[in-house]
């Protein structure tokens, strides 16, 4: 749960980051995206964050804060 809170904070403060960028922000330069993938997927499924992109090498998933209704 703590990692998910940190991920949400990082996404709010720096929207548009990729999985590897978020993993490295938490775990350091030797991190890999699988360290955060499951938590990011869960946050996205709960609609707490938005996942954009196709998820491929040329269009990786990028994470954004959930848009609040106006």
Gaussian input, Z-matrix of N, CA and C with variables (Angstrom, degrees):
# hf/3-21g

backbone

0 1
 N
 C     1     B1
 C     2     B2     1     A1
 N     3     B3     2     A2     1     D1
 C     4     B4     3     A3     2     D2
 C     5     B5     4     A4     3     D3
 N     6     B6     5     A5     4     D4
 C     7     B7     6     A6     5     D5
 C     8     B8     7     A7     6     D6
 N     9     B9     8     A8     7     D7
 C    10    B10     9     A9     8     D8
 C    11    B11    10    A10     9     D9
 N    12    B12    11    A11    10    D10
 C    13    B13    12    A12    11    D11
 C    14    B14    13    A13    12    D12
 N    15    B15    14    A14    13    D13
 C    16    B16    15    A15    14    D14
 C    17    B17    16    A16    15    D15
 N    18    B18    17    A17    16    D16
 C    19    B19    18    A18    17    D17
 C    20    B20    19    A19    18    D18
 N    21    B21    20    A20    19    D19
 C    22    B22    21    A21    20    D20
 C    23    B23    22    A22    21    D21
 N    24    B24    23    A23    22    D22
 C    25    B25    24    A24    23    D23
 C    26    B26    25    A25    24    D24
 N    27    B27    26    A26    25    D25
 C    28    B28    27    A27    26    D26
 C    29    B29    28    A28    27    D27
 N    30    B30    29    A29    28    D28
 C    31    B31    30    A30    29    D29
 C    32    B32    31    A31    30    D30
 N    33    B33    32    A32    31    D31
 C    34    B34    33    A33    32    D32
 C    35    B35    34    A34    33    D33
 N    36    B36    35    A35    34    D34
 C    37    B37    36    A36    35    D35
 C    38    B38    37    A37    36    D36
 N    39    B39    38    A38    37    D37
 C    40    B40    39    A39    38    D38
 C    41    B41    40    A40    39    D39
 N    42    B42    41    A41    40    D40
 C    43    B43    42    A42    41    D41
 C    44    B44    43    A43    42    D42
 N    45    B45    44    A44    43    D43
 C    46    B46    45    A45    44    D44
 C    47    B47    46    A46    45    D45
 N    48    B48    47    A47    46    D46
 C    49    B49    48    A48    47    D47
 C    50    B50    49    A49    48    D48
 N    51    B51    50    A50    49    D49
 C    52    B52    51    A51    50    D50
 C    53    B53    52    A52    51    D51
 N    54    B54    53    A53    52    D52
 C    55    B55    54    A54    53    D53
 C    56    B56    55    A55    54    D54
 N    57    B57    56    A56    55    D55
 C    58    B58    57    A57    56    D56
 C    59    B59    58    A58    57    D57
 N    60    B60    59    A59    58    D58
 C    61    B61    60    A60    59    D59
 C    62    B62    61    A61    60    D60
 N    63    B63    62    A62    61    D61
 C    64    B64    63    A63    62    D62
 C    65    B65    64    A64    63    D63
 N    66    B66    65    A65    64    D64
 C    67    B67    66    A66    65    D65
 C    68    B68    67    A67    66    D66
 N    69    B69    68    A68    67    D67
 C    70    B70    69    A69    68    D68
 C    71    B71    70    A70    69    D69
 N    72    B72    71    A71    70    D70
 C    73    B73    72    A72    71    D71
 C    74    B74    73    A73    72    D72
 N    75    B75    74    A74    73    D73
 C    76    B76    75    A75    74    D74
 C    77    B77    76    A76    75    D75
 N    78    B78    77    A77    76    D76
 C    79    B79    78    A78    77    D77
 C    80    B80    79    A79    78    D78
 N    81    B81    80    A80    79    D79
 C    82    B82    81    A81    80    D80
 C    83    B83    82    A82    81    D81
 N    84    B84    83    A83    82    D82
 C    85    B85    84    A84    83    D83
 C    86    B86    85    A85    84    D84
 N    87    B87    86    A86    85    D85
 C    88    B88    87    A87    86    D86
 C    89    B89    88    A88    87    D87
 N    90    B90    89    A89    88    D88
 C    91    B91    90    A90    89    D89
 C    92    B92    91    A91    90    D90
 N    93    B93    92    A92    91    D91
 C    94    B94    93    A93    92    D92
 C    95    B95    94    A94    93    D93
 N    96    B96    95    A95    94    D94
 C    97    B97    96    A96    95    D95
 C    98    B98    97    A97    96    D96
 N    99    B99    98    A98    97    D97
 C   100   B100    99    A99    98    D98
 C   101   B101   100   A100    99    D99
 N   102   B102   101   A101   100   D100
 C   103   B103   102   A102   101   D101
 C   104   B104   103   A103   102   D102
 N   105   B105   104   A104   103   D103
 C   106   B106   105   A105   104   D104
 C   107   B107   106   A106   105   D105
 N   108   B108   107   A107   106   D106
 C   109   B109   108   A108   107   D107
 C   110   B110   109   A109   108   D108
 N   111   B111   110   A110   109   D109
 C   112   B112   111   A111   110   D110
 C   113   B113   112   A112   111   D111
 N   114   B114   113   A113   112   D112
 C   115   B115   114   A114   113   D113
 C   116   B116   115   A115   114   D114
 N   117   B117   116   A116   115   D115
 C   118   B118   117   A117   116   D116
 C   119   B119   118   A118   117   D117
 N   120   B120   119   A119   118   D118
 C   121   B121   120   A120   119   D119
 C   122   B122   121   A121   120   D120
 N   123   B123   122   A122   121   D121
 C   124   B124   123   A123   122   D122
 C   125   B125   124   A124   123   D123
 N   126   B126   125   A125   124   D124
 C   127   B127   126   A126   125   D125
 C   128   B128   127   A127   126   D126
 N   129   B129   128   A128   127   D127
 C   130   B130   129   A129   128   D128
 C   131   B131   130   A130   129   D129
 N   132   B132   131   A131   130   D130
 C   133   B133   132   A132   131   D131
 C   134   B134   133   A133   132   D132
 N   135   B135   134   A134   133   D133
 C   136   B136   135   A135   134   D134
 C   137   B137   136   A136   135   D135
 N   138   B138   137   A137   136   D136
 C   139   B139   138   A138   137   D137
 C   140   B140   139   A139   138   D138
 N   141   B141   140   A140   139   D139
 C   142   B142   141   A141   140   D140
 C   143   B143   142   A142   141   D141
 N   144   B144   143   A143   142   D142
 C   145   B145   144   A144   143   D143
 C   146   B146   145   A145   144   D144
 N   147   B147   146   A146   145   D145
 C   148   B148   147   A147   146   D146
 C   149   B149   148   A148   147   D147
 N   150   B150   149   A149   148   D148
 C   151   B151   150   A150   149   D149
 C   152   B152   151   A151   150   D150
 N   153   B153   152   A152   151   D151
 C   154   B154   153   A153   152   D152
 C   155   B155   154   A154   153   D153
 N   156   B156   155   A155   154   D154
 C   157   B157   156   A156   155   D155
 C   158   B158   157   A157   156   D156
 N   159   B159   158   A158   157   D157
 C   160   B160   159   A159   158   D158
 C   161   B161   160   A160   159   D159
 N   162   B162   161   A161   160   D160
 C   163   B163   162   A162   161   D161
 C   164   B164   163   A163   162   D162
 N   165   B165   164   A164   163   D163
 C   166   B166   165   A165   164   D164
 C   167   B167   166   A166   165   D165
 N   168   B168   167   A167   166   D166
 C   169   B169   168   A168   167   D167
 C   170   B170   169   A169   168   D168
 N   171   B171   170   A170   169   D169
 C   172   B172   171   A171   170   D170
 C   173   B173   172   A172   171   D171
 N   174   B174   173   A173   172   D172
 C   175   B175   174   A174   173   D173
 C   176   B176   175   A175   174   D174
 N   177   B177   176   A176   175   D175
 C   178   B178   177   A177   176   D176
 C   179   B179   178   A178   177   D177
 N   180   B180   179   A179   178   D178
 C   181   B181   180   A180   179   D179
 C   182   B182   181   A181   180   D180
 N   183   B183   182   A182   181   D181
 C   184   B184   183   A183   182   D182
 C   185   B185   184   A184   183   D183
 N   186   B186   185   A185   184   D184
 C   187   B187   186   A186   185   D185
 C   188   B188   187   A187   186   D186
 N   189   B189   188   A188   187   D187
 C   190   B190   189   A189   188   D188
 C   191   B191   190   A190   189   D189
 N   192   B192   191   A191   190   D190
 C   193   B193   192   A192   191   D191
 C   194   B194   193   A193   192   D192
 N   195   B195   194   A194   193   D193
 C   196   B196   195   A195   194   D194
 C   197   B197   196   A196   195   D195
 N   198   B198   197   A197   196   D196
 C   199   B199   198   A198   197   D197
 C   200   B200   199   A199   198   D198
 N   201   B201   200   A200   199   D199
 C   202   B202   201   A201   200   D200
 C   203   B203   202   A202   201   D201
 N   204   B204   203   A203   202   D202
 C   205   B205   204   A204   203   D203
 C   206   B206   205   A205   204   D204
 N   207   B207   206   A206   205   D205
 C   208   B208   207   A207   206   D206
 C   209   B209   208   A208   207   D207

   B1=1.4524
   B2=1.5306
   B3=1.3152
   B4=1.4621
   B5=1.5233
   B6=1.3462
   B7=1.4597
   B8=1.5249
   B9=1.3317
   B10=1.4670
   B11=1.5205
   B12=1.3214
   B13=1.4611
   B14=1.5260
   B15=1.3265
   B16=1.4655
   B17=1.5297
   B18=1.3268
   B19=1.4607
   B20=1.5218
   B21=1.3248
   B22=1.4676
   B23=1.5198
   B24=1.3240
   B25=1.4596
   B26=1.5326
   B27=1.3313
   B28=1.4656
   B29=1.5222
   B30=1.3248
   B31=1.4558
   B32=1.5219
   B33=1.3197
   B34=1.4684
   B35=1.5235
   B36=1.3314
   B37=1.4650
   B38=1.5207
   B39=1.3270
   B40=1.4630
   B41=1.5141
   B42=1.3244
   B43=1.4605
   B44=1.5307
   B45=1.3300
   B46=1.4492
   B47=1.5159
   B48=1.3225
   B49=1.4684
   B50=1.5230
   B51=1.3269
   B52=1.4607
   B53=1.5296
   B54=1.3392
   B55=1.4635
   B56=1.5263
   B57=1.3284
   B58=1.4601
   B59=1.5315
   B60=1.3117
   B61=1.4699
   B62=1.5274
   B63=1.3127
   B64=1.4692
   B65=1.5287
   B66=1.3152
   B67=1.4675
   B68=1.5252
   B69=1.3350
   B70=1.4705
   B71=1.5251
   B72=1.3377
   B73=1.4645
   B74=1.5242
   B75=1.3271
   B76=1.4645
   B77=1.5284
   B78=1.3270
   B79=1.4697
   B80=1.5266
   B81=1.3287
   B82=1.4549
   B83=1.5249
   B84=1.3193
   B85=1.4686
   B86=1.5290
   B87=1.3186
   B88=1.4644
   B89=1.5358
   B90=1.3114
   B91=1.4655
   B92=1.5221
   B93=1.3129
   B94=1.4546
   B95=1.5268
   B96=1.3324
   B97=1.4657
   B98=1.5238
   B99=1.3234
   B100=1.4640
   B101=1.5281
   B102=1.3269
   B103=1.4616
   B104=1.5272
   B105=1.3291
   B106=1.4605
   B107=1.5283
   B108=1.3259
   B109=1.4575
   B110=1.5268
   B111=1.3060
   B112=1.4647
   B113=1.5280
   B114=1.3164
   B115=1.4654
   B116=1.5259
   B117=1.3372
   B118=1.4638
   B119=1.5258
   B120=1.3242
   B121=1.4627
   B122=1.5378
   B123=1.3285
   B124=1.4641
   B125=1.5313
   B126=1.3273
   B127=1.4611
   B128=1.5259
   B129=1.3278
   B130=1.4508
   B131=1.5330
   B132=1.3182
   B133=1.4663
   B134=1.5330
   B135=1.3156
   B136=1.4784
   B137=1.5242
   B138=1.3385
   B139=1.4575
   B140=1.5295
   B141=1.3411
   B142=1.4624
   B143=1.5271
   B144=1.3365
   B145=1.4560
   B146=1.5280
   B147=1.3443
   B148=1.4641
   B149=1.5206
   B150=1.3263
   B151=1.4622
   B152=1.5228
   B153=1.3283
   B154=1.4628
   B155=1.5199
   B156=1.3314
   B157=1.4577
   B158=1.5150
   B159=1.3434
   B160=1.4581
   B161=1.5229
   B162=1.3032
   B163=1.4548
   B164=1.5188
   B165=1.3102
   B166=1.4596
   B167=1.5158
   B168=1.3219
   B169=1.4642
   B170=1.5305
   B171=1.3308
   B172=1.4639
   B173=1.5312
   B174=1.3229
   B175=1.4706
   B176=1.5298
   B177=1.3497
   B178=1.4646
   B179=1.5227
   B180=1.3388
   B181=1.4629
   B182=1.5164
   B183=1.3160
   B184=1.4667
   B185=1.5182
   B186=1.2940
   B187=1.4643
   B188=1.5198
   B189=1.3290
   B190=1.4583
   B191=1.5162
   B192=1.3440
   B193=1.4668
   B194=1.5245
   B195=1.2969
   B196=1.4681
   B197=1.5137
   B198=1.3292
   B199=1.4614
   B200=1.5268
   B201=1.3105
   B202=1.4650
   B203=1.5317
   B204=1.3423
   B205=1.4716
   B206=1.5138
   B207=1.3376
   B208=1.4727
   B209=1.4963
   A1=111.15
   A2=116.96
   A3=119.98
   A4=110.56
   A5=117.64
   A6=119.97
   A7=110.32
   A8=118.01
   A9=119.90
   A10=110.64
   A11=117.98
   A12=120.90
   A13=110.66
   A14=116.62
   A15=121.17
   A16=110.00
   A17=117.23
   A18=120.47
   A19=110.97
   A20=117.49
   A21=120.55
   A22=110.50
   A23=117.70
   A24=121.90
   A25=110.53
   A26=116.84
   A27=120.33
   A28=111.59
   A29=117.22
   A30=121.32
   A31=110.73
   A32=117.38
   A33=120.31
   A34=111.10
   A35=117.09
   A36=121.39
   A37=113.12
   A38=117.17
   A39=121.01
   A40=110.99
   A41=117.63
   A42=120.04
   A43=112.38
   A44=115.31
   A45=121.07
   A46=114.34
   A47=117.72
   A48=120.17
   A49=110.39
   A50=115.22
   A51=121.59
   A52=109.87
   A53=115.65
   A54=120.17
   A55=111.36
   A56=117.06
   A57=119.16
   A58=111.06
   A59=117.60
   A60=120.10
   A61=110.62
   A62=116.57
   A63=120.16
   A64=110.80
   A65=116.95
   A66=120.47
   A67=110.55
   A68=116.71
   A69=119.93
   A70=112.02
   A71=117.31
   A72=120.24
   A73=111.01
   A74=116.70
   A75=120.80
   A76=111.88
   A77=116.69
   A78=121.39
   A79=114.35
   A80=118.48
   A81=120.61
   A82=113.01
   A83=115.46
   A84=122.37
   A85=114.29
   A86=118.00
   A87=119.79
   A88=112.03
   A89=117.19
   A90=121.41
   A91=111.26
   A92=115.60
   A93=122.15
   A94=108.56
   A95=116.32
   A96=120.86
   A97=113.46
   A98=118.70
   A99=119.71
   A100=112.60
   A101=117.44
   A102=120.95
   A103=111.97
   A104=118.03
   A105=120.88
   A106=112.63
   A107=117.24
   A108=121.98
   A109=113.14
   A110=118.23
   A111=121.76
   A112=111.56
   A113=117.07
   A114=120.32
   A115=111.48
   A116=116.98
   A117=120.00
   A118=111.03
   A119=116.40
   A120=120.23
   A121=110.27
   A122=116.11
   A123=120.45
   A124=110.74
   A125=117.57
   A126=120.97
   A127=111.03
   A128=116.11
   A129=120.38
   A130=110.93
   A131=117.11
   A132=121.29
   A133=111.43
   A134=116.50
   A135=121.24
   A136=112.11
   A137=115.52
   A138=123.19
   A139=112.58
   A140=115.49
   A141=121.19
   A142=110.53
   A143=116.59
   A144=123.16
   A145=107.21
   A146=115.72
   A147=120.69
   A148=109.09
   A149=115.25
   A150=121.15
   A151=107.40
   A152=116.61
   A153=122.12
   A154=109.30
   A155=115.84
   A156=121.64
   A157=111.18
   A158=115.53
   A159=121.37
   A160=112.89
   A161=117.34
   A162=120.64
   A163=114.18
   A164=117.50
   A165=120.46
   A166=111.66
   A167=114.71
   A168=120.24
   A169=111.61
   A170=117.46
   A171=120.73
   A172=112.76
   A173=116.89
   A174=121.50
   A175=108.86
   A176=116.70
   A177=119.39
   A178=111.30
   A179=114.55
   A180=118.43
   A181=108.56
   A182=115.24
   A183=122.29
   A184=107.10
   A185=115.48
   A186=120.87
   A187=111.01
   A188=114.56
   A189=123.04
   A190=109.74
   A191=117.02
   A192=118.85
   A193=109.53
   A194=116.04
   A195=120.61
   A196=109.21
   A197=115.96
   A198=120.94
   A199=109.15
   A200=116.08
   A201=121.05
   A202=108.89
   A203=116.62
   A204=118.14
   A205=111.36
   A206=115.93
   A207=119.28
   A208=112.38
   D1=-36.00
   D2=-179.24
   D3=-63.61
   D4=-42.33
   D5=179.85
   D6=-62.52
   D7=-38.31
   D8=179.19
   D9=-64.57
   D10=-38.07
   D11=177.07
   D12=-64.04
   D13=-41.23
   D14=178.41
   D15=-65.29
   D16=-41.97
   D17=178.15
   D18=-60.84
   D19=-45.80
   D20=178.78
   D21=-60.03
   D22=-42.47
   D23=178.71
   D24=-61.68
   D25=-47.68
   D26=-179.47
   D27=-62.34
   D28=-38.60
   D29=179.88
   D30=-68.83
   D31=-38.93
   D32=177.94
   D33=-65.64
   D34=-37.96
   D35=-177.10
   D36=-84.83
   D37=-19.05
   D38=-179.19
   D39=-146.91
   D40=69.93
   D41=-177.08
   D42=-61.40
   D43=149.11
   D44=177.24
   D45=93.83
   D46=7.91
   D47=-179.99
   D48=-76.05
   D49=150.76
   D50=176.96
   D51=-89.18
   D52=171.91
   D53=178.87
   D54=-59.77
   D55=-43.78
   D56=-178.08
   D57=-67.37
   D58=-36.94
   D59=177.29
   D60=-64.24
   D61=-40.94
   D62=178.75
   D63=-68.94
   D64=-41.07
   D65=178.57
   D66=-61.23
   D67=-43.74
   D68=-179.45
   D69=-68.69
   D70=-31.70
   D71=177.53
   D72=-65.52
   D73=-29.88
   D74=-178.61
   D75=-93.43
   D76=-45.87
   D77=-169.27
   D78=-105.85
   D79=-4.07
   D80=178.88
   D81=97.27
   D82=-179.10
   D83=-172.31
   D84=-64.14
   D85=-22.99
   D86=-178.05
   D87=-93.07
   D88=10.06
   D89=-177.82
   D90=-69.92
   D91=160.43
   D92=175.14
   D93=-132.67
   D94=154.55
   D95=-168.97
   D96=-63.74
   D97=-24.75
   D98=179.78
   D99=-63.58
   D100=-19.27
   D101=179.96
   D102=-68.73
   D103=-19.67
   D104=-178.87
   D105=-123.35
   D106=-9.85
   D107=-173.50
   D108=-54.71
   D109=-49.25
   D110=-176.63
   D111=-63.06
   D112=-43.63
   D113=179.68
   D114=-66.47
   D115=-39.95
   D116=178.30
   D117=-64.95
   D118=-40.20
   D119=178.38
   D120=-62.94
   D121=-42.62
   D122=179.93
   D123=-64.17
   D124=-44.56
   D125=178.72
   D126=-62.20
   D127=-37.53
   D128=178.84
   D129=-68.47
   D130=-43.31
   D131=179.05
   D132=-64.28
   D133=-33.50
   D134=177.09
   D135=-78.85
   D136=-2.97
   D137=-178.91
   D138=61.12
   D139=35.16
   D140=175.19
   D141=-90.40
   D142=-22.19
   D143=175.55
   D144=-139.23
   D145=167.42
   D146=176.12
   D147=-111.89
   D148=137.37
   D149=176.28
   D150=-110.01
   D151=123.69
   D152=-179.00
   D153=-121.12
   D154=152.95
   D155=-179.75
   D156=107.91
   D157=172.32
   D158=-179.27
   D159=-93.04
   D160=-13.20
   D161=178.59
   D162=85.70
   D163=8.48
   D164=178.59
   D165=-95.95
   D166=178.81
   D167=-177.97
   D168=-62.88
   D169=-34.92
   D170=-177.26
   D171=-90.17
   D172=-13.52
   D173=178.40
   D174=-144.75
   D175=69.34
   D176=-175.89
   D177=-66.03
   D178=157.18
   D179=173.52
   D180=-59.78
   D181=137.22
   D182=173.62
   D183=-125.23
   D184=141.84
   D185=-172.22
   D186=-110.81
   D187=137.32
   D188=-176.21
   D189=-133.98
   D190=153.91
   D191=174.17
   D192=-62.50
   D193=149.55
   D194=176.95
   D195=-65.55
   D196=131.45
   D197=178.24
   D198=-68.28
   D199=128.11
   D200=178.77
   D201=-84.99
   D202=134.83
   D203=178.12
   D204=-60.39
   D205=143.41
   D206=-179.58
   D207=-91.13

